[in-house]
């Protein structure tokens, strides 16, 4: 799949999340032997539970499954031991109605769980309160390619020849999009693909594939393990009903890194088209790096409990699964004060973006503009943002506006701090824990704003960086300051993650070919590797996957 198309679908996962009728909010687990107790929230329709081996990813996923849909939960000796006790609570919205699903594990492990029939009304208690939950409103599908694909392959071999397996069943009708997804997942260009849904046991149906690749004609019985796993993943995701909850267990099993990335792309497109809500477990760097930070939830252990950090992970945690934090964004600022201000905002409001950005000091706003004119909009592995001081709003040249953002306020931050100190010296004196602030203010009257900050730090006998953080904390508590910070972050993200093209002409970018350009930004040599951009027509709103 072309990256431009994938990024547009990826944006829709966030921007259009309210369009999904099912919205998961929070999962709480309590006293589960291998997990302990804890809770975490879901951010949008896609959540990737990641972490190294042994932290409880599989147990947590199956606890969600057993809580949401105990009647379809498949118990095994291994999972029964892990879910020997405890409880799970899943809070969610269905359309506009807030609901919850709750399940106790292990207490009556030999009995079938009591589940209300579809449409059954909750009973009203004597005090008029409405109790327990309604039936979970959508189909819950657990996908385990590592185990199931191999079992299906063995079953086909045991049945016998092609005719006995298909038993007169007609192949599914595949459209062009289906074939493209299969080719991408398997890293092949098949000459033909046929899919048969065959019954391999009473009521158990499995996908049987027949393909032609180059001069070879073969089927699921003789496929390689990775090829069979990729085919099975395509079938499970593609055949699910709209609005389904998909619980996918380590889809990287048997897949090459290229196929893992292709699977994330495919899953993202289908999730948008069919409003799937998806929870995936993974320790694959390729899968985890392909999804946006907001869709990652990292699991680690702390004193016997599984702790789930949502909205990304620190470089230390990512290092446990072999992911090195990389710089994806260059943010150009006017001076050192602007750099410190930008760092404080990103660290406070978007820590993942802060960790993946390099903030570079230029020699004023003119140098930012000159750099953006040279590099802005070129296809690179890095996003380049010109972050001007707030007093430049309305003054930036038109051709660099798409790559520009602005710090909060309409004056440089040193002037903001100076006004703060001079207008409310008593409050600032208490907050900073200093004395004789009025004397220092008197002595620094008439100083230029940049010089004032340096002299103020000297007079207080503190480091400039520490003073900046203290004044930033005071300023941030003022009415409207958090909103202006979020607005600044939003402008930066709008440059890094541009909105969908509004017209077909906006979606066309000429192929500039592969090139490597060495440039200097603020006396720092930077190598920008550009990639070819495909002249692509506007992506249709729906690709119309094969729905049964």
Residue, then its C-alpha position, 0 to 999 in steps of 0.5 A: x500500500x502506498x504510504x500516502x494512502x495509509x497515512x490518510x487512513x491512520x489520521x481517520x482513526x484519530x480524527x473520526x473516532x467518534x464515528x465508531x458506534x463502539x468505543x472502549x473506554x477503560x479495562x480494570x483487572x483485579x487480583x488476577x494471579x499473573x497480572x495482579x490489579x490495575x487498569x488502563x484506558x483505550x485511545x481510539x479504535x486501535x490499541x496495541x498492547x506491547x511489551x517484552x515476553x512475560x509481562x502479561x500481554x496474552x493474559x490481559x488480552x484474554x481477560x478482555x475477551x472473557x469479560x466482553x464475551x464469556x459465551x464465546x471465550x475459548x478456555x484452555x488449560x493454560x489460560x484457565x491457570x492464568x485466569x484462575x481468580x480475579x475479575x475484569x471490568x470493561x467500560x464502553x459506549x455503544x452509540x450514545x449509551x454508556x455500558x459496562x461488562x463485568x466478569x468474575x474468573x475462576x469462581x465457577x470455572x466448571x459452570x457456563x457463565x450466565x450471559x443475558x440473551x440478545x435483547x434481554x432487558x435488565x431486571x430492576x431491583x427493589x430500590x429502582x436501580x437497574x443492574x447488571x449489564x446487557x449483552x455485549x453489542x457486537x461480535x468479539x473475534x479472537x485471532x491467533x495466527x500462530x496456533x490456528x493457521x498451523x492447525x488448519x493446515x494440518x486439518x487440510x492435509x488429513x482430509x485428503x485431496x483438493x476435491x475432498x477438501x472443497x467438497x463442491x464449495x464455490x470460491x469466494x468472489x474477490x475484488x481487486x482490493x482483496x487481491x492487492x491486500x493479499x499480495x501485500x501481506x504475502x510479499x508476492x504477486x500472485x497470478x491467481x488467488x482463490x479462497x474457499x470457506x470449508x467445514x473442517x469439523x462440525x460447525x467449524x469453518x476455515x479458509x482454504x487457499x489456492x494460488x498461482x505464483x509464477x509457474x507454481x500452482x499450489x494450495x494451503x496444504x503445501x504453503x510455507x508457514x509464514x504464507x499460510x499465517x498471512x493468508x489466515x490473518x487476511x481472511x479473519x480480518x476481512x470476513x469479520x462483520x462491521x463494528x466487530x471487536x477484534x482481539x489479535x494475538x501477536x500477529x507477527x508470528x511467522x511473518x517477515x518484517x515487511x509483511x508485519x508492516x503490511x498487516x498494520x496497513x491492511x488492518x488500519x484500512x479495514x478498521x476505518x472502512x468497517x468500524x472495527x475496534x481492534x486490540x492487538x498484542x505485540x512485541x514486534x518493533x516493526x508493528x509497534x513503530x508502524x502505529x502512532x504513539x497514541x495507539x500504543x500501550x506499553x506493559x511492564x511489571x511493578x511489584x507483582x502488578x502489570x502496569x499499562x502505560x497508555x499513549x506511548x512509552x519511554x525510550x527505556x521501555x521501548x529499549x526492552x523490545x529492541x526499539x531505539x528512539x529516533x528523531x522524526x522531526x526538526x523544529x526550527x526556533x528563533x533563539x535559545x529562549x524559544x528552544x527552552x519554551x518549546x521544550x517545556x511545552x512539548x515535554x508537558x503536553x506531548x512527551x512522545x512528540x518531544x522525544x522524537x523531535x530535535x529543536x534547532x536554534x536559528x538566527x532569528x525568524x529570517x533564517x527560519x523562513x529561508x530554511x523553510x523555503x529551501x526544504x519545506x514540503x520536500x519529501x523527506x524522512x524528517x518533518x521540518x517545522x518552523x516554530x516562530x515566536x508569537x509576535x510573528x503571527x500574520x507576518x510569515x510569508x505565504x509560501x512557508x505558512x503550511x510549514x509554520x507554527x507559533x509559540x503562545x502569546x503575541x510577544x517573546x516569552x522573556x517579555x511574558x516572564x518579565x511582565x509576570x514578575x513585575x505585575x505580581x512580584x509577591x506571588x512570584x517571590x513566594x513561588x520562587x522562594x526568594x527575597x528582595x524581588x522588588x529590589x531586583x526589579x528596580x535594578x533591572x528596569x530598562x534592560x532589553x528583554x533578552x538581557x533582562x532574563x540573563x541578569x535576573x537569573x544572575x541576581x537570583x543566583x540560579x541556573x537559567x534553565x531552572x529559572x525558566x522551568x519555575x517561571x513556566x510553571x507559574x505562567x502555566x497556572x494562569x487562565x488560558x495558558x494551557x489552552x494556548x500551549x495545546x493550540x501551539x502543539x496542534x499547529x506543530x502536529x498539523x505540519x507533521x501530520x497534514x490533513x487530508x487533501x481537499x481536492x484531487x489536485x492537492x493529492x498529486x505530487x510530481x515524482x522528484x526521484x530519489x536524491x540525497x541532499x546535504x544542507x546546513x541548518x544553523x551551522x549544523x550539517x543535516x543530510x536529508x534523504x528524499x524519497x520518490x512521491x508517487x503521482x497518486x489519485x485521490x483515495x476513494x472514501x471506501x475501497x469496498x472490501x469483500x463483505x459477506 
